[in-house]
Amino acid sequence: MGPKRFVLVESVALPEIYHKVLSAKELLDSGRARTVSEAVGKVGLSRSAFYKYRNSVFHFHDKSRNRILSLSFTLRDEPGVVSGLLSVFAARHCNVLTLHQGLPSDGIAIFSVSVETQQATVGNDELLKEIAMAGGILDYKVLGSE
């Protein structure tokens, strides 16, 4: 068996079974299902199909899980915005490796952070959804992952 190779495929081209596997994984990652049996029951998938594909199907950002995720943010220049963002990382057991905040200008601050997600309690897609809901974030970009 050779090295793993990955392909990027638009989700609309995937068979339904892959969507169900991804949905079951999201239920487990988010805590909305506590067991594989519960997760596959909610999405209408067999346990054997889940186990067959679970290590082969990922959301785009989730493949970088257990690695370093680098992000750039455009934030409102308001007290507590950076603290709120960092608390999202802390709540999900991400280890902040580097951070940088430029001087605010016109009520906007540029902030960048690199976090290790090895111990994270959610996948990167779920983490990014939680970040997007944090207060004071005007925009963010994933700069890269290792």
C-alpha positions in Angstrom: 0.0 0.0 0.0 1.4 3.4 -1.1 1.3 6.7 0.7 -2.1 8.2 1.4 -3.4 10.5 -1.4 -6.1 13.0 -1.0 -8.5 14.5 -3.6 -10.6 17.6 -3.2 -14.2 17.0 -4.4 -17.2 19.4 -4.3 -19.6 17.9 -1.8 -22.5 17.8 -4.3 -20.6 15.2 -6.2 -20.4 12.8 -3.2 -22.7 9.9 -2.7 -25.2 10.3 0.2 -23.4 7.8 2.4 -20.4 10.2 2.7 -22.7 13.0 3.8 -24.2 10.8 6.4 -20.8 9.8 7.8 -19.8 13.4 8.0 -23.1 14.2 9.7 -22.6 11.4 12.3 -19.0 12.7 12.9 -20.4 16.2 13.5 -22.9 14.9 16.0 -20.2 13.1 17.9 -17.8 16.1 17.8 -20.4 18.5 19.0 -21.7 16.3 21.8 -25.2 16.1 20.3 -24.7 12.3 20.2 -22.7 10.5 22.9 -22.2 7.2 21.1 -21.6 6.0 17.5 -24.9 4.0 17.7 -26.8 7.2 18.7 -25.1 9.3 15.9 -25.7 6.8 13.1 -29.3 6.3 14.3 -30.0 10.0 14.0 -28.6 10.2 10.4 -29.9 6.9 9.1 -26.6 5.1 8.6 -25.4 1.6 9.6 -22.6 1.3 12.1 -20.6 -0.8 9.7 -20.8 1.9 7.0 -19.7 4.5 9.6 -16.7 2.5 10.7 -15.8 1.7 7.1 -15.6 5.4 6.0 -15.0 7.4 9.2 -11.2 7.6 8.8 -11.5 8.4 5.0 -14.1 11.2 4.9 -13.4 14.6 6.3 -14.6 18.1 5.9 -12.0 20.2 4.2 -10.8 22.0 7.4 -11.0 18.8 9.5 -8.2 17.1 7.7 -5.8 19.5 9.4 -7.0 18.4 12.8 -4.3 17.5 15.3 -2.1 20.1 13.8 -1.5 23.8 13.8 -4.2 26.2 12.6 -3.2 29.8 11.7 -6.0 32.4 11.5 -6.2 36.1 10.8 -9.0 38.3 12.2 -10.4 41.7 11.6 -11.9 42.7 15.0 -13.8 45.6 16.4 -11.7 47.7 18.7 -13.7 47.0 21.9 -12.8 45.8 25.3 -13.1 42.0 25.7 -13.2 41.0 22.0 -9.7 39.4 22.0 -10.5 37.8 25.4 -13.7 36.4 24.1 -12.0 34.9 21.1 -9.2 33.3 23.2 -11.8 31.8 25.5 -13.3 30.0 22.5 -9.9 28.4 22.0 -9.5 27.6 25.7 -13.0 26.1 26.0 -12.2 23.7 23.1 -8.7 22.8 24.5 -6.7 24.5 21.8 -3.2 25.5 22.8 -2.4 29.1 21.7 1.1 29.0 20.2 1.5 32.6 18.9 -0.6 35.7 18.8 -0.2 39.2 17.4 -2.4 42.2 17.6 -1.7 45.3 15.6 -2.5 48.8 16.9 -6.1 49.6 16.4 -7.1 52.1 13.7 -10.5 53.6 13.0 -12.2 51.2 15.4 -10.7 48.1 13.8 -7.8 45.8 15.0 -6.0 43.1 13.1 -5.3 40.0 15.2 -3.6 36.8 14.2 -3.2 33.6 16.1 -1.8 30.1 15.6 -3.2 27.3 17.7 -2.4 23.7 18.2 -5.6 21.6 17.9 -4.2 18.2 18.9 -6.3 18.2 22.1 -9.3 20.0 20.7 -12.7 18.7 21.6 -14.2 19.6 18.2 -13.1 19.4 14.6 -11.8 22.5 12.8 -15.1 23.1 11.0 -17.0 23.2 14.3 -14.3 25.3 15.9 -14.5 27.8 13.0 -18.3 28.0 13.4 -17.9 28.8 17.1 -15.3 31.4 16.3 -17.6 33.0 13.8 -20.3 33.5 16.5 -17.9 35.2 18.9 -18.7 38.8 19.4 -16.7 41.6 17.8 -15.3 39.6 14.8 -15.9 41.4 11.6 -14.0 38.9 9.4 -11.6 36.0 9.6 -9.4 34.0 7.3 -7.7 30.6 7.7 -4.1 31.4 6.8 -3.0 27.8 6.8 -2.6 24.6 8.7 0.3 22.2 9.2 
